[in-house]
Amino acid sequence: MTDPEGLPSLEQRVKAHLQCLYPHEDIQALADQCLERFGLAPDTPTPSPHRNNWSAGTAMLITYGDSVRREGEAPLHTLTAFCKAHFSGMISTVHVLPFFPYSSDDGFAVMDYTTVNPSLGQWEDLTELSRAFMVMTDLVINHCSSRSLWFENFKAGREPGRRYFVEVSPDEDVSAVVRPRTSPLLRAVETVEGEKHVWCTFSHDQVDLDFSNPDVLLEFIGIVKLYMDRGMRWFRLDAVAFLWKILGTPSINLPETHEIIRLFRLLIEHRDPEAVVITETNIPNRENLTYFGNANEAHMIYNFSLPPLLLHAMISGNAQHLKDWLMTMPPAQQGTAYLNFIASHDGIGLRPVEGLLTDEELDRMTTTLAGSGARITSRTGPTGEVRPYEINISLWNAMARTETSGDNDGLQFARFICAHAVMMALEGVPAFYIHSLLATENDEARVEHTGVNRSINRHVWNADQLDDLLEADTHHRDVFTALRRLLAIRTRQSAFHPNATQYTLHLGDGLFAFWRQSIDRRQSVFAIHNISGQEQVFNLSELNLILTDEWTDLVSGRTFEDRMKPVTLKPYEFIWLSNRR
């Protein structure tokens, strides 16, 4: 049976994916289980392809469920109230980082995927948030907690869980495996069947799940259905690049991993055509781009090269590498988009700039940031060498100095806002980490308490104290006000649609500039940013301005009538020059 467009039926397409993954299983029976568990009929109509489930008004907030707390309230309730008060009409999607019971890694060692951590609230709190915003949930799909019921059952030889984890003999050669950590890959564990060694990509408390067992796939199909039943519509596939393991290979980006993503995308969009799948793959840029597939895998991919390249540009005063990278980025197909961010709950990853920045440039950048309080987290390379993997610092502190300025040059605020202006203007959907919107400083005390470098940018605010700071004469208020204003401007421009045309402009190494044109070609915006600590001058004649149009800076309201007159931008000043307001 085929749908009206002549495509194979949902059932046939599910079976095709399963055949690739589990050729020795009863494919018909397994397909029936997948569809039944997800609540889909075999002939569910296929949604229209290449749908853009976003607009110029789409923007994301990234936050933990307890980033803002108030005494006597469930943190998720406090978060919902804070978002409604400050972000209605400006933020469309709220990414609530793992809100499940967990044992470590601030939520990413999940003990139970089906319940809300009672210290945060309950499902009803998230459902309430989903009534005002789209809510994105993490699908921590690569691993689970060593204190989960599944792993306890693994040790006891019971189901579910007995065959849910990747077992490897300690005599096997695992040197080819690519990992983001320096800890041993295998963990010895006592079971009723004797000592076994299980695969742990990230930490020994985060035990990798074995998706070569279709029962694990079925578990997660049921989990996604639960989330959708609770109002979740956006899904972040955490660490998904590591999902499938084959000894003797790097066990990253394997074909089977891509097949799993295609299957989840297929099921999710048939249940709700407006749902969005996002892959979190902190890997070199060329590999990251493969997760779009043929517009049949991720709807969005994180633009992981942007944070380190933009940060490098801002503290070096040179945009050349940023421009070189932008020119290599293919425009996203309709129905796919980049997710742009410059800070998150994790640090600033360095793998995405392998081959883009030299070792010397990385050394200068990390040295400068270390002077602003950064910690540098490392990983083990393929020959056993230790390499920098991630810079851990709050974005506010990261903008405190440049390679040449030292401390207190008076330009921290301007650098910070300029960096966000770049992110907002680029092709894609902008995502704001809550501590960037609030200009939160390094939380040294939290690092001391947890012993984890990433804690430096995971502060927990008292809601009443935060309200006071946002009303008082503080840098928190100034940043919050400035970014809200820019976001309000951005959301009204059709040229800033995530799929609008983008071309890189060449106005010198101190200026990062690009042209955006709306899908209907009616609006153009020339986004020109001075990423240096010196004045920069350019001529309007260098831009392809339509002579009959009136050109206005959307940010300042200034109109440019003399097309031959030089324009001077102060340090970190920027203009969004548009022919339509």
Buried (B, 14 or more C-beta within 10 A) or exposed (E): EEBEEEEBBBBBBBBBBBBBBBEEEEBEEBBBBBBEBBBBEBEBEBBEEEBBBBBBBBBBBBBBBBBBBBEEBBBBBBBBBBBBEBBEEBBBBBBBBBBBBBBBBBBBBBBBBEEBBEEBBBBBBBBBBBEBBBBBBBBBBBBBBBBBBBBEBBBEEEEBBBBBBBBBEEEEEBEEBBBBBBEBBBBEBEBEEEEBBBBBBBBBBBBBBBBBBBBBBBBBBBBBBBBBEBBBBBBBBBBBBBBBBEBEEEBBBBEBBBBBBBBBBBBBBBBEEEBBBBBBBBBBBEBBBBBBBEBBBBBBBBBBBBBBBBBBBBBBBBBBBBBEBBEEBEEBBEBBBBBBBBBBBBBBBBBBBBEBBEEEBBEBBBEBBEEBBBBBBBBBEEEEEEBBBBBBBBBBBBBBBBBEBEEEBEBBBBBBBBBBBBBBBBBBBBBBBBBBBBBBBBBEEBBEEBEBBBBBBBBEBBBEEBBEBBEEEEBBBBBBEBBBEBBEBBBEBBBBBBBBBBBBBEBBBBBBBBBBBBBEEEBBBBBBBBBBBEEBEBEBEBBEBEEEEEBBBBBEEEEBEEEEEEBEBEBBBBBBBBBBE
